[in-house]
Amino acid sequence: MELKVDRLTKQYGNKITVDRLSLNLRPGVTGLLGANGAGKTTLMRMLCGILKPTSGTVTLDGYDVSTEEYRTVLGYLPQDFGYYPDFTGMDFLLYMAALKGLNRQKAKRRSKELMELVGLSENAKKKVKTYSGGMKQRLGIAQALLNQPKVLILDEPTAGLDPKERVRFRKLIAELGKENIVLLSTHIVSDLEHIADTVIMMKDGQIIYNGAWDDSKGDLETFYLAEFDEEGLE
């Protein structure tokens, strides 16, 4: 399984947000780092087929991101995820499961499993508007996993999680990355140090680093901060 990005470009007027970017993603956890405006979210939205590129292609084993075959194996958590405040947590997952084409029986079983997985079982019947920021984030992670995706794209998924929740989330992502393609964008460099098989750094719409990271290369966060001069970091 391979997600292939070939000369991907997104341009708004005279501004190029993603500039002829090419990369191949395979099963494992890939961490995505970069300052504000580096093009990370634009890239992720194109990988999900939400945003149409100016030029270039994104394919999974030959299937374009615009096809139904691709959408059925995709899980996505955007940075600003929309909720229905008067839904209960469980009702929200059942609604999202219906949108993803799960039948009612499977939707109920899968939603219950995921509420337990993200630690929200005791709050399943409470309205989302009563959830804390961290609880809403965990609910967002759960909806991204509803269809047991082969490609999982997560934009700032640990935002709002306390340290204990982040540890649990890292373990979950590491497990999912054993068989699936996981792309994780975060400003918390330590999260990537623990679980990322590959680290990608973006600057001005281009990739400036793409590869494995180990202690022999020094501290990842120190390198990252030096590269971006600690300005505009998310």
C-alpha positions in Angstrom: 0.0 0.0 0.0 1.4 3.4 -1.0 0.0 6.9 -1.1 1.8 8.7 -3.9 2.0 12.5 -4.1 3.4 13.6 -7.4 4.4 17.3 -8.1 1.5 18.6 -6.0 0.9 22.3 -6.2 -1.7 24.7 -4.8 -1.7 28.3 -5.8 -4.0 31.2 -4.8 -3.4 34.1 -7.1 0.3 34.9 -6.9 0.8 32.9 -3.7 2.0 29.3 -3.9 1.0 27.5 -0.8 2.3 24.0 -1.8 5.1 24.0 -4.4 5.6 21.0 -6.6 5.7 18.6 -3.7 6.4 14.9 -4.2 6.5 12.1 -1.6 5.5 8.5 -1.0 3.7 7.4 2.2 3.7 3.8 3.2 2.3 2.0 6.3 3.7 3.6 9.4 3.5 6.9 11.3 4.7 10.0 9.5 5.0 13.2 11.5 4.5 16.5 9.7 6.2 19.7 11.2 6.3 23.3 10.0 5.6 26.9 11.0 2.4 28.7 10.5 1.8 29.1 6.7 4.2 26.3 5.7 1.5 24.6 3.8 0.8 21.6 6.1 -3.0 22.0 6.3 -3.3 22.8 2.6 -1.3 19.6 1.9 -3.5 17.5 4.2 -6.7 18.8 2.7 -5.5 17.9 -0.8 -4.5 14.4 0.4 -8.1 14.0 1.6 -9.6 15.1 -1.7 -11.3 18.1 0.0 -9.1 20.7 -1.8 -8.4 20.4 -5.5 -4.8 21.0 -6.4 -3.7 23.5 -9.0 -1.6 20.8 -10.5 -0.2 17.4 -9.6 -1.8 14.2 -8.4 -2.4 12.1 -5.2 -3.1 8.4 -5.6 -3.4 5.4 -3.4 -2.3 2.3 -5.2 -3.5 3.9 -8.4 -6.8 5.3 -7.1 -7.1 9.1 -7.2 -8.2 10.8 -4.0 -11.4 11.9 -5.8 -12.7 8.4 -6.2 -15.1 6.5 -3.9 -12.6 3.7 -3.5 -10.2 6.1 -1.8 -12.8 7.8 0.4 -14.0 4.5 1.8 -10.5 3.8 3.3 -9.8 7.4 4.5 -10.1 8.7 8.0 -9.6 12.5 8.6 -9.5 14.7 11.7 -9.2 18.4 10.6 -7.8 21.0 12.9 -11.1 22.8 13.3 -13.6 19.9 13.5 -17.3 20.8 13.5 -19.6 19.3 16.1 -23.4 19.3 16.6 -23.6 20.6 20.2 -27.1 19.2 21.0 -26.1 15.6 19.9 -24.9 13.2 22.5 -21.4 11.8 21.9 -22.9 8.5 20.8 -25.5 10.1 18.5 -22.8 12.1 16.9 -20.7 9.0 16.1 -23.8 7.2 14.8 -24.5 10.2 12.6 -21.0 10.2 11.2 -21.1 6.5 10.7 -24.2 6.8 8.6 -22.4 9.5 6.5 -19.6 7.0 6.0 -21.9 4.3 4.8 -21.8 1.9 7.8 -25.0 -0.1 8.3 -26.9 0.5 11.6 -25.8 -2.6 13.3 -22.1 -2.1 12.5 -22.4 1.6 13.3 -23.7 0.9 16.8 -21.1 -1.7 17.5 -18.2 0.3 16.1 -19.3 3.5 17.9 -19.5 1.8 21.2 -16.0 0.3 20.7 -14.6 3.7 19.8 -16.2 5.5 22.7 -14.5 3.0 25.0 -11.2 3.2 23.1 -11.0 7.0 23.6 -12.2 6.9 27.2 -15.7 8.5 26.6 -18.0 5.6 27.5 -19.2 7.2 30.7 -20.1 10.3 28.7 -21.6 8.7 25.7 -25.1 9.9 26.5 -24.1 13.4 27.4 -24.5 16.3 24.9 -21.3 17.3 23.1 -21.8 21.0 24.2 -21.1 19.8 27.8 -17.7 18.2 26.7 -14.4 19.8 27.6 -12.0 20.7 24.8 -10.0 17.5 25.3 -13.2 15.4 25.3 -14.3 16.9 22.0 -10.9 16.2 20.6 -11.1 12.6 21.6 -14.6 12.4 20.0 -13.0 13.8 16.8 -10.4 11.1 16.9 -13.1 8.4 17.3 -15.0 9.6 14.3 -11.9 9.5 12.2 -11.6 5.8 13.0 -15.2 4.8 12.4 -14.6 3.1 9.0 -11.3 1.4 10.1 -9.3 3.5 7.7 -6.2 2.4 5.8 -5.2 6.0 5.5 -5.5 8.2 8.6 -4.8 11.9 8.3 -4.7 13.9 11.6 -4.3 17.7 11.8 -3.2 18.7 15.3 -5.0 15.8 17.0 -3.4 16.3 20.4 -4.6 19.9 20.8 -6.5 20.2 24.1 -5.4 16.8 25.4 -3.7 16.6 28.8 -0.4 14.8 29.2 -2.1 11.5 30.2 -4.5 11.6 27.3 -1.6 12.4 24.9 0.3 9.3 26.1 -2.8 7.1 25.5 -3.3 8.7 22.1 0.4 8.1 21.1 0.0 4.4 21.9 -3.2 4.2 19.8 -1.5 5.9 16.8 1.6 3.7 17.1 -0.6 0.6 17.0 -2.6 1.9 14.0 0.6 2.7 12.2 1.7 -0.9 12.2 -0.6 -1.7 9.3 -1.9 1.6 8.1 -0.7 4.9 6.6 -0.9 7.6 9.3 0.0 11.2 8.7 0.1 13.3 11.9 0.6 17.0 12.0 1.4 18.5 15.4 3.2 21.4 17.0 4.1 19.1 19.9 7.5 17.7 18.7 7.8 15.3 21.6 4.7 13.4 20.4 6.5 12.7 17.1 9.7 11.7 18.8 7.9 8.9 20.5 6.0 7.4 17.6 7.0 8.7 14.2 8.7 6.3 11.8 9.4 9.2 9.4 9.5 13.0 10.0 8.7 15.5 7.3 9.4 19.2 7.7 7.8 21.8 5.5 8.8 25.4 4.9 7.3 27.8 2.3 5.3 25.0 0.7 8.3 22.7 0.2 9.7 19.7 2.0 13.1 20.6 3.7 13.5 17.3 5.5 12.0 13.8 4.9 13.4 10.8 6.7 13.7 8.8 9.8 15.0 10.5 13.0 17.1 9.0 15.7 19.2 10.1 18.6 22.4 10.1 16.5 21.0 13.2 14.7 20.6 15.0 17.9 17.4 16.3 19.5 14.5 16.7 17.1 13.0 19.7 18.8 16.3 21.5 19.0 16.8 21.0 15.2 13.3 22.0 14.5 13.4 25.2 16.5 16.8 26.1 15.0 15.5 25.5 11.4 12.6 27.8 11.9 14.3 30.3 14.2 11.4 29.9 16.7 9.2 32.2 14.6 5.7 31.5 13.6 5.8 28.0 15.0 2.5 26.4 15.8 
